[in-house]
Amino acid sequence: MRLVDLYGHEDLKLRLSSAASSGTLPGSLLFHGPRGVGKQRLALWLGQLLVCENTPAPCGHCRSCQYAVNLTHPDLHWYFPRPRPKDADPDLEDVRDDYRDAIAERLANGGLYPSPPGNEGIFVATVRAIVREASVTPAMARRKIFVIGDAERMVSQEGADQAANAFLKMLEEPSDKTTIILTSSEPGALLPTVRSRAVAVRVPGISESAVRQFLSDPVVSTALDKTGPQKKTLNELLQLAGSAPGTLFGGEARGKAMASARRLIDAAIAPHSSSRHAAAMGVGASGARGSFTDILDSLIIILGERMRAALHDGNNERAVAASRAADLVGLAKVRAGGNVNPQLITAGLLHDLSSALR
């Protein structure tokens, strides 16, 4: 297997390619944008461009490009949240072995995968491995590239050690042989010391035509059969995906998020405030990341369905109400990025939704 092609983001690809060829590409970047729009795939594409042996890059044919799309290039490294190591201080080779297995698992689905569970993170052992790898001379290319996905999952309580400080120094003063690309769907939840050291690049959703091309890719079809929603038509998949087709690969977690979102809608339109209070308490008090953001994303999908149904029925008043409610959920997502207690966010959101949807 190889990585599925990158669809959409043509303007961004042109800008990044131009910056790389002119030597003005920053050494530390932060790709941020909605979940499922392809931030990590874009980062891996940029990594391929930087290791490509030909011009214009990435050519897709040279040895380095072939290694990059097979995720076997020795100078292109991909890190992302993983379960907490059982050993409090694992050997660095054990960390590397774990990532080799995890990357192989993702590659088996063309590099398509569900969002990591909320209990997974980028722990200090991984940070040590990144710092150690960055100190080694590139094996094939002129530089090493580190793609660090879901970077907001870096565990802050383990951040005051020598490895974490070395990583911050890497971000602030990367060598001319190192490029670091962080990605995040929740940039407000990033450690401020990390966020301030990388140049932010907004990654928007992709067009409907790009989503159609993505869904027509045979690699995508195979991956959807394994981990995506139950069999649906192309139009149903387009509606579910919106401009972020990566959200289709939520598996069981996506189903749970949709069920939780529907319960919140029911609570918002219930006649008694006690229903809203109980629903808010049921969200949980853990950090506003992972599953809570998935619930908010699912709320936006459900409200979009309500708006389209209302327009189909000619009920403009109900359509406007659903649109306003979706805006309120968007504001809640911004608050969630600031590490506010999800129960507090949900309580306020349900109060606002109750007024908007009645």
C-alpha positions in Angstrom: 0.0 0.0 0.0 0.9 3.6 -0.4 -0.5 6.9 0.8 -3.7 8.0 -0.9 -3.2 11.0 -3.1 -3.7 14.5 -1.7 -6.8 16.1 -3.0 -7.6 19.8 -2.9 -5.5 22.5 -1.3 -4.1 23.6 -4.7 -3.5 27.2 -3.6 -1.7 26.1 -0.4 0.4 23.6 -2.3 1.4 26.3 -4.8 2.4 28.7 -1.9 4.3 26.1 0.0 6.1 24.9 -3.2 7.0 28.5 -4.1 8.4 29.2 -0.6 10.4 25.9 -0.6 12.0 26.7 -4.0 12.8 30.2 -3.0 14.3 29.2 0.3 11.8 31.2 2.3 9.9 28.2 3.9 10.0 28.6 7.7 11.8 25.8 9.6 8.8 25.4 12.0 5.2 25.4 10.7 1.8 24.8 12.3 -0.9 23.6 10.0 -4.2 24.3 11.7 -7.8 23.9 10.6 -10.9 21.8 10.9 -10.7 18.1 11.7 -10.6 15.9 8.7 -9.5 18.4 6.0 -6.2 16.6 5.4 -3.6 18.6 7.5 -1.4 15.6 8.1 -1.6 14.4 4.5 -0.7 17.9 3.4 2.3 17.9 5.8 3.5 14.6 4.4 3.1 16.0 0.9 5.3 18.9 1.9 7.8 16.4 3.4 7.8 14.6 0.0 8.4 17.8 -1.8 11.4 18.6 0.5 13.1 15.2 -0.1 12.3 15.0 -3.8 15.4 14.7 -6.0 14.0 16.5 -9.1 12.5 19.8 -10.2 9.6 20.6 -10.1 9.0 18.8 -6.9 7.5 16.5 -5.8 8.0 14.7 -9.1 6.4 11.4 -7.8 8.8 9.3 -9.7 12.3 9.5 -8.1 13.5 7.1 -5.4 12.9 9.6 -2.6 9.3 10.3 -3.7 8.5 6.6 -3.9 9.9 6.1 -0.4 7.9 9.1 0.9 4.5 7.8 -0.4 5.3 4.4 1.1 6.3 6.1 4.4 9.7 4.4 4.3 11.9 7.4 3.6 14.6 7.5 6.4 14.4 11.3 6.6 10.7 11.8 6.7 9.3 11.1 10.2 5.7 11.0 11.3 4.6 11.2 14.9 1.1 11.3 16.4 -0.8 10.4 19.6 -0.2 6.9 20.9 -1.3 5.1 24.1 0.7 5.9 27.2 3.7 3.6 27.4 3.4 0.8 30.0 7.0 1.5 31.0 7.4 4.9 32.6 10.7 5.4 30.9 10.7 3.2 27.7 13.8 2.6 25.6 13.9 4.9 22.6 14.1 1.9 20.3 10.9 0.7 21.8 9.3 4.0 20.9 10.5 3.7 17.3 9.2 0.2 17.1 5.8 1.3 18.3 5.6 4.0 15.7 6.8 1.7 12.9 3.9 -0.6 13.8 1.4 2.3 14.1 2.5 3.8 10.8 2.3 0.4 9.0 -1.3 0.1 10.4 -2.2 3.5 9.0 -0.5 2.8 5.7 -2.5 -0.5 5.3 -5.6 1.8 4.9 -3.8 4.3 2.6 -2.9 6.6 5.4 -6.6 7.0 6.3 -7.5 6.6 10.0 -10.0 7.7 12.7 -9.1 10.4 15.2 -7.1 9.0 18.1 -9.0 8.4 21.3 -8.9 11.1 23.9 -6.7 9.0 26.2 -3.8 8.9 23.7 -1.1 11.5 23.6 2.4 12.5 22.6 4.3 11.6 25.7 7.7 12.6 26.8 9.3 9.4 25.5 8.1 10.4 22.0 9.5 13.9 22.5 12.9 12.4 23.4 12.8 10.2 20.3 12.1 13.3 18.1 15.0 15.3 19.7 17.4 12.3 19.4 16.4 11.7 15.7 16.9 15.4 14.9 20.5 15.3 16.1 21.4 12.7 13.5 22.6 13.7 10.0 20.1 13.1 7.2 20.5 9.7 5.6 19.4 10.4 2.0 18.0 13.9 1.6 19.4 17.4 2.4 17.2 17.7 5.4 15.0 15.8 7.9 11.3 16.4 8.1 9.2 15.8 11.2 5.5 15.7 10.9 3.8 15.9 14.3 0.1 15.3 14.0 -2.5 16.4 16.6 0.2 18.3 18.4 -2.2 19.7 21.0 -2.0 16.2 22.5 1.5 16.9 23.8 1.3 16.1 27.5 2.0 19.4 29.4 2.5 17.9 32.8 5.5 16.0 31.4 6.9 19.1 29.7 9.4 20.5 32.2 12.2 18.1 31.5 15.4 18.4 29.4 13.9 16.7 26.3 10.9 19.1 26.2 13.1 22.1 26.5 15.3 20.7 23.7 12.2 20.3 21.5 11.2 23.9 22.1 14.7 25.0 21.1 14.3 22.9 18.0 11.1 24.8 17.1 12.5 28.2 17.9 15.9 27.7 16.2 15.6 24.8 13.7 18.8 23.9 11.9 19.1 24.4 8.2 18.8 20.6 7.9 15.5 20.2 9.8 11.9 21.1 9.0 9.2 20.6 11.7 5.5 20.6 10.7 3.0 20.5 13.5 -0.7 20.0 12.8 -3.7 20.7 15.0 -7.5 20.9 14.8 -7.5 22.7 18.2 -4.6 25.2 18.1 -6.0 27.0 21.1 -5.2 23.8 23.1 -1.6 23.8 22.1 1.0 24.6 24.7 1.6 28.4 24.3 5.3 27.8 24.3 4.9 25.5 21.3 2.4 27.7 19.4 4.5 30.8 19.7 7.5 29.1 18.1 5.9 28.0 14.8 4.6 29.9 11.8 0.8 29.3 11.6 -0.7 28.2 8.3 -4.5 27.9 8.0 -5.7 24.8 6.2 -9.3 25.2 5.1 -11.8 22.6 4.0 -11.7 21.3 0.4 -14.1 21.9 -2.4 -17.0 19.5 -3.3 -15.3 18.6 -6.5 -12.1 17.6 -4.6 -14.2 15.6 -2.1 -15.8 13.8 -5.1 -12.3 12.9 -6.5 -11.2 11.7 -3.0 -14.3 9.5 -2.6 -13.7 8.1 -6.1 -10.2 6.9 -5.3 -10.1 3.1 -5.0 -7.8 3.3 -2.0 -10.4 5.5 -0.2 -13.3 3.1 -1.1 -11.3 0.2 0.3 -10.5 2.1 3.5 -14.2 3.2 3.9 -15.3 -0.5 3.7 -12.9 -1.2 6.6 -13.3 1.7 9.0 -15.9 4.1 7.6 -19.6 4.5 8.0 -22.0 1.7 6.9 -22.5 1.4 3.2 -23.8 4.7 1.8 -24.3 6.3 -1.6 -21.9 8.9 -3.0 -24.4 11.7 -2.2 -24.8 10.5 1.3 -21.1 10.4 1.8 -20.7 13.9 0.4 -23.3 15.2 2.8 -21.6 13.5 5.7 -18.1 14.6 4.7 -18.9 18.3 4.0 -15.5 19.9 3.2 -13.6 17.5 5.6 -13.7 13.9 4.2 -11.3 12.7 6.8 -14.2 12.8 9.3 -15.7 9.8 7.5 -13.2 7.5 9.1 -14.5 7.9 12.6 -15.5 4.2 13.0 -17.2 3.4 16.3 -16.0 6.7 17.9 -17.9 8.7 15.2 -21.1 6.7 15.9 -20.8 7.5 19.6 -20.2 11.1 19.0 -23.3 11.3 16.7 -25.4 9.6 19.3 -24.2 12.0 22.1 -24.9 15.0 19.8 -28.4 13.8 19.2 -29.0 13.5 22.9 -27.8 17.1 23.4 -30.2 18.3 20.7 -33.1 16.5 22.4 -32.0 18.1 25.8 -31.9 21.6 24.2 -35.5 21.4 22.9 -36.8 19.7 26.0 -39.3 21.8 28.0 -37.5 21.4 31.4 -34.0 22.9 32.2 -33.3 19.8 34.3 -32.8 17.8 31.1 -30.2 20.3 29.9 -28.4 20.2 33.2 -28.3 16.4 33.2 -27.0 16.3 29.6 -24.3 18.8 30.4 -23.1 16.8 33.3 -23.1 13.7 31.2 -20.5 15.1 28.9 -17.6 14.6 31.4 -15.2 16.9 33.0 -12.0 15.9 31.2 -10.0 18.3 29.0 -12.0 19.7 26.1 -10.2 17.6 23.4 -10.7 14.5 21.4 -14.2 13.1 22.0 -15.8 16.4 23.1 -14.7 18.1 19.9 -16.1 15.1 17.9 -19.5 15.7 19.6 -19.4 19.4 18.7 -18.5 18.5 15.1 -21.4 16.0 15.0 -23.8 18.7 16.3 -22.9 20.9 13.4 -23.6 18.0 11.0 -27.0 17.3 12.6 -27.9 21.0 12.5 -26.9 21.1 8.9 -29.3 18.3 8.2 -32.1 20.1 10.0 -31.4 23.3 8.0 -31.5 21.4 4.6 -34.7 19.6 5.6 -36.3 22.8 6.6 -35.3 24.5 3.3 -36.7 21.4 1.4 -40.0 21.8 3.2 -40.0 25.6 2.6 -39.8 26.4 6.3 -37.4 29.3 6.2 -37.8 30.2 9.8 -36.7 26.8 11.0 -33.8 26.8 8.5 -32.5 30.2 9.9 -32.9 28.8 13.5 -30.7 25.8 12.6 -28.1 28.0 11.0 -27.9 30.2 14.0 -27.6 27.2 16.2 -24.7 25.9 14.1 -23.0 29.2 14.6 -23.4 28.8 18.4 -21.8 25.4 18.2 -18.9 26.9 16.3 -18.4 29.4 19.1 -18.4 26.5 21.6 -15.6 24.9 19.6 -13.5 28.0 19.9 -14.1 27.9 23.7 -13.2 24.2 23.8 -9.8 25.1 22.2 -9.0 27.1 25.2 -9.2 24.1 27.6 -12.4 25.3 29.3 -14.3 22.5 31.2 -16.6 20.8 28.7 -19.4 20.6 31.2 -19.4 24.4 31.5 -19.3 24.9 27.7 -22.1 22.4 27.2 -24.3 24.0 29.8 -24.0 27.4 28.2 -24.4 25.9 24.7 -27.6 24.0 25.6 -29.1 27.2 27.1 -28.3 29.1 23.9 -29.5 26.3 21.7 -32.8 26.1 23.6 -33.5 29.7 22.7 -32.3 29.3 19.1 -34.2 26.2 18.2 -37.6 27.0 19.7 
